[in-house]
Amino acid sequence: MSHASDLFRQAMQDVTPLAPDDRIAPAPPRPAKVRTHTVAPLPIQDSWSDHGAEELAAQEFLRSGLSRMTLRKLRRGQFPVQDQLDLHGLSSEGARGLLARFIADAQQRQLRCVNIVHGKGRAPDGSDGLLKRLTRHWLSQHPLVLAWCEPSAALGGGGAVLVLLKRTET
């Protein structure tokens, strides 16, 4: 045995160990509460095209010229979700107007990361639902959207998109 371990044993000889029942396990950290945003749909002028949305819904988008690391950070949850919009049950026109208003509002409030829940939906031919395809298609065309990807299951998985917005000058 080494000299250090002998010294340690000597120092600890009169110490009584705590009973295991006296220990309290730390509580798991609470997940951050996400505020669900509701906005009345207002007519908004947009230049979003529906052309090409009939293809399979992409699972991610990254604006040209940005580093893939940005998308990786978004996927890993390194940008905290600051607001959420739920489009369930809306018509495509209702969802379009609400989405446009929500992004404009997010820009005004200088939000960086938002979650859009569109639902999974299924078309009769088994492909992704129309609202899912349209939402992702519209987001890819919006100039304030830098990237988006499918979030974790807790935030909606394949029925939602986590959106990284462009920082605006104040």
C-alpha positions in Angstrom: 0.0 0.0 0.0 1.1 3.5 -0.7 1.8 6.1 1.9 -1.1 8.3 0.7 -3.7 5.5 1.2 -2.4 4.8 4.7 -2.8 8.5 5.6 -6.3 8.5 4.2 -7.3 5.4 6.2 -5.9 7.0 9.3 -7.8 10.2 8.8 -11.1 8.4 8.1 -10.9 5.8 10.9 -13.4 7.6 13.2 -15.8 8.6 10.4 -19.2 6.9 10.2 -20.6 6.5 6.7 -24.1 7.9 6.0 -26.9 5.4 5.6 -28.0 5.1 1.9 -31.6 6.0 3.0 -30.4 9.5 4.0 -29.6 10.4 0.4 -31.9 12.3 -1.8 -31.7 11.9 -5.5 -31.7 15.2 -7.4 -34.9 16.0 -9.3 -34.5 15.8 -13.1 -34.3 19.2 -14.8 -37.7 20.5 -16.0 -37.9 21.1 -19.7 -38.2 24.7 -20.7 -41.8 25.7 -21.2 -42.7 26.6 -24.8 -45.2 29.3 -25.2 -47.8 28.4 -27.8 -48.6 31.4 -30.0 -52.1 32.0 -31.3 -52.7 34.8 -33.8 -55.9 35.6 -35.6 -55.4 34.9 -39.4 -55.2 38.2 -41.2 -54.9 38.7 -45.0 -51.2 39.1 -45.8 -49.6 39.7 -49.2 -47.1 36.9 -49.8 -45.2 35.7 -52.8 -45.1 32.0 -51.8 -45.7 29.6 -54.7 -47.4 26.3 -54.2 -45.7 25.0 -57.4 -43.5 22.0 -56.5 -45.2 21.3 -53.2 -46.8 18.2 -54.6 -43.4 16.4 -54.3 -42.4 14.5 -51.1 -42.0 16.8 -48.1 -38.3 17.4 -47.4 -37.0 16.7 -43.9 -34.7 19.7 -43.8 -33.8 22.9 -45.5 -30.7 25.1 -45.4 -30.5 28.5 -47.2 -27.8 28.6 -49.8 -24.4 30.0 -48.6 -24.9 28.9 -45.0 -22.7 26.4 -43.2 -24.1 22.9 -42.7 -23.0 23.4 -39.0 -26.0 25.8 -38.7 -28.4 23.0 -39.6 -26.6 20.5 -37.3 -26.9 23.0 -34.4 -30.6 23.4 -35.1 -31.1 19.6 -35.3 -29.3 19.2 -31.9 -31.5 21.7 -30.2 -28.8 24.3 -29.7 -31.2 27.1 -30.5 -33.9 27.4 -27.8 -37.5 27.3 -29.1 -39.0 30.7 -28.3 -42.5 30.3 -29.7 -44.8 27.7 -31.4 -47.6 27.8 -33.9 -50.1 25.0 -34.4 -51.7 24.7 -37.9 -53.8 21.6 -37.2 -57.2 21.6 -38.8 -56.7 24.6 -40.9 -57.3 24.9 -44.7 -54.2 25.5 -46.8 -55.3 29.2 -47.3 -55.9 29.6 -43.5 -52.6 28.0 -42.7 -50.8 30.2 -45.3 -52.1 33.4 -43.8 -51.5 32.4 -40.2 -48.0 31.2 -41.0 -47.2 34.5 -42.8 -48.5 36.5 -39.9 -46.7 34.4 -37.3 -43.3 34.8 -39.1 -43.9 38.6 -39.4 -44.7 38.7 -35.7 -41.7 36.6 -34.8 -39.4 39.0 -36.8 -40.9 42.0 -35.0 -40.3 40.3 -31.6 -36.8 39.4 -32.8 -37.3 35.6 -32.2 -34.6 33.3 -33.5 -36.1 29.8 -33.3 -39.7 28.8 -33.6 -41.6 25.5 -33.9 -44.4 25.1 -36.5 -46.7 22.1 -35.9 -48.5 21.2 -39.1 -49.4 17.5 -38.4 -48.3 14.5 -40.3 -51.5 14.0 -42.4 -51.7 11.3 -45.1 -52.8 11.7 -48.6 -55.0 8.9 -50.1 -52.0 7.6 -52.1 -50.1 7.2 -48.8 -47.8 10.2 -49.3 -47.3 13.0 -46.8 -50.3 15.3 -46.1 -50.9 18.4 -48.1 -50.5 20.8 -45.1 -47.1 19.2 -44.3 -45.8 19.6 -47.8 -47.1 23.1 -48.3 -45.8 24.4 -44.9 -42.3 23.1 -45.6 -42.4 24.4 -49.2 -43.6 27.9 -48.1 -40.9 28.1 -45.3 -38.2 27.2 -47.9 -39.3 30.3 -49.9 -39.5 32.8 -47.1 -36.5 35.2 -47.0 -36.4 35.3 -43.2 -36.1 31.5 -42.9 -32.4 30.4 -42.8 -33.0 26.7 -42.0 -35.5 24.2 -40.8 -35.6 20.6 -39.8 -37.8 18.0 -38.1 -37.6 18.5 -34.3 -37.5 15.8 -31.6 -40.6 13.7 -31.0 -41.3 15.9 -27.9 -41.8 18.9 -30.2 -43.8 17.1 -32.9 -41.3 15.0 -34.8 -42.4 14.5 -38.4 -45.6 16.5 -37.8 -43.6 19.7 -37.2 -40.6 21.8 -38.3 -38.1 23.7 -36.1 -37.4 26.9 -37.9 -34.3 29.1 -37.6 -35.1 32.8 -38.5 -32.7 35.4 -39.8 -31.6 38.0 -37.3 -33.0 41.4 -38.1 -31.3 44.7 -37.6 -32.7 47.0 -34.9 
